Amino acid sequence: MRILFFLLVPFIANAQMVGKTIYSDGSIESTGAIEKGMPAGKWQYFYEHGTLKKEGHFEKGSEHGYWKEYFPNEKLKSAGLYEKGVKIGNWKYYSIKGVLVREEWWEKGSLKDTKTYH
């Protein structure tokens, strides 16, 4: 069960909401800024045991910019760009040991090419 909390964090010019989702054991599942009721700016997601699962930025509620996802052992799992919630450009995927295993090339949310490494 997920619980969503909003905390008000004052800034000099205005106030910004901070959103958090919490696992049932009380550990943080995700945290980041909320603007106009939507995720905005940097967000981080965590495994139940507390290590970073993925991180990136939101713009107007959609993934936007560079995102990274990690294995529970903290090694990079995947990385790539979003534009308004849609994958674009080169995405890289790694094994749990950190070895590049696949690359994908995306254009406006459509997969254009894939290269798998052995």
N, C-alpha and C positions, 0 to 999 in steps of 0.2 A: 504494500500500500504506500503510495506517495502522498506526501503532504507538501503543499506549496505555501511558503511564507513570504511576506513582503516586509522588508525593513526600510524605514525612511532614513536615508543618510544625507544630512545637510551638506551642501556645498556653498561656496561664497555667493555665487550669483543666483542659484536656485536650488531646488531639492530634487534628488534623484532616488527612485526606488531601487532597491536591491532585491532580486528574487532568489529564492533557494528552494530546492526540492530536497526532501529528507527521506532516507530509507526508514523502514519500520523499526530498525534498531537505534534510530536517532542520528546515524551518521549522514553526512552531507552527500547527496546524489549529484546536485548541480548548483551552481551559483553564478550570478551575473546581473547586469543592469537591466532595469525595466523602464522603458519610455513609452508613454501613451498606451500602457497595458500590454506592450509587446517586448520580447527580448531585444536588447540593443547593446552594442559594444561587445566587449570580451565576455565570453562564457566559458566555464570549465565544468566538466562532468567527471565523476569519480566512481571507482569500483567501491563495493560495500566495505572492503578492507581499507579504503582511504587513498589508494594510489590513483594518479591521474589517468582517466580513461580517454578523454578527448578534449580538445580546446579549439576555439576559433571565435570569430566575430559574427554578430548579427547586425543587420541593417533593416529597419522597419519590419522586424519579426522574421526575416529570412536569413539563412546562412549567406555570408558575403565575405569574400576574402579567403585567406589561407587557413585551412583547417588541418589539424593533426590528430591522429588516433593512436593510442598506445596499447600494448599488451599489458596484462597484469604484472609482468616482470619489468615494466617501465621502458621496454624497447619500443621503438617506433613501429607501428603496424601499417599506417597509411598516411599519405599527405597529398593535398591538392587544393585547388581553388574552386570556390563557389562564386557565382554571380547571381544575386537575387534568388538564392535557393537552388540554383541549377549548377551542376558540375560543368566546369570548363577547363580547357588546357590539359596539361600532363598530370596524371595522378600516378603515384608510386605506391606499391604494396610490398611489404617485407615479411620475412619469416619471423618466427618467435626468437630466432637467433640473430636477427638484424640483417639478414641477407636479402637483397632485392630479388623478388620472385616474379613480379609482373608490373608492367606499365600500361596505362590506358590513356588514350587521347580523346578528349571530349570536346564537342562543339555545340553550344547552346542546348546542353542536356542530352545530346545524342552521342552514343559511343561510336567513334569513327575508326579506331584501330586499337589493337591489343598486342602486346609482345610479352611472352612468357619466357622466363629464364629457368634453366635446369640446374 
